[in-house]
Amino acid sequence: MYQLNVHPDAEPQIAHLPDEALGPLAELFALLETAPWSGRPFGQQNPRANMLTHTFGEAGLAVYFVLEEQREVHLLRVQWA
């Protein structure tokens, strides 16, 4: 298991998500705690980097990074289009 940490900048983004995004976001949180490397690389120039993105629901995107040695995931940004 990984510990999920929500960056303070992401908290208001989460608070402003529509109700339809909350269920998929909860599922994403569970996934990030168990399989954070399932996301896609944030930058194409370094596909093995620890900064990743993951979609959720029909229109959500999360940006996060993984600290493997600490078993931590840090959620930086959440967007809903």
Residue pairs with C-beta under 8 A, 6 or more apart in sequence:
1 33
1 34
1 71
2 32
2 33
2 34
2 36
2 66
2 71
2 72
2 73
3 33
3 70
3 71
3 72
3 73
4 29
4 32
4 33
4 72
4 73
4 75
5 72
5 73
5 74
5 75
6 14
6 75
7 74
7 75
7 76
7 77
9 76
9 77
10 75
10 76
10 77
10 78
13 77
13 78
13 79
14 25
14 78
17 25
17 60
17 78
17 80
18 80
20 57
20 58
21 56
21 57
21 59
21 60
21 80
23 57
24 56
24 57
24 58
24 60
25 56
25 57
25 60
25 62
25 78
27 56
28 54
28 56
28 60
28 62
31 38
31 54
32 54
32 62
32 64
32 73
32 75
33 73
36 52
36 64
36 66
36 73
37 52
37 66
38 54
39 52
39 53
39 54
39 62
39 64
40 52
40 53
40 54
41 47
41 48
41 49
41 51
41 52
41 53
42 49
42 51
42 52
42 53
42 63
43 49
43 51
50 65
50 66
50 67
50 68
51 63
51 64
51 65
52 63
52 64
52 65
52 66
53 61
53 62
53 63
53 64
54 61
54 62
54 64
55 61
55 62
56 62
57 80
59 80
59 81
60 78
60 79
60 80
60 81
61 77
61 78
61 79
61 80
61 81
62 75
62 77
62 78
62 79
63 75
63 76
63 77
63 78
64 73
64 74
64 75
64 76
65 73
65 74
65 76
66 72
66 73
66 74
67 73
67 74
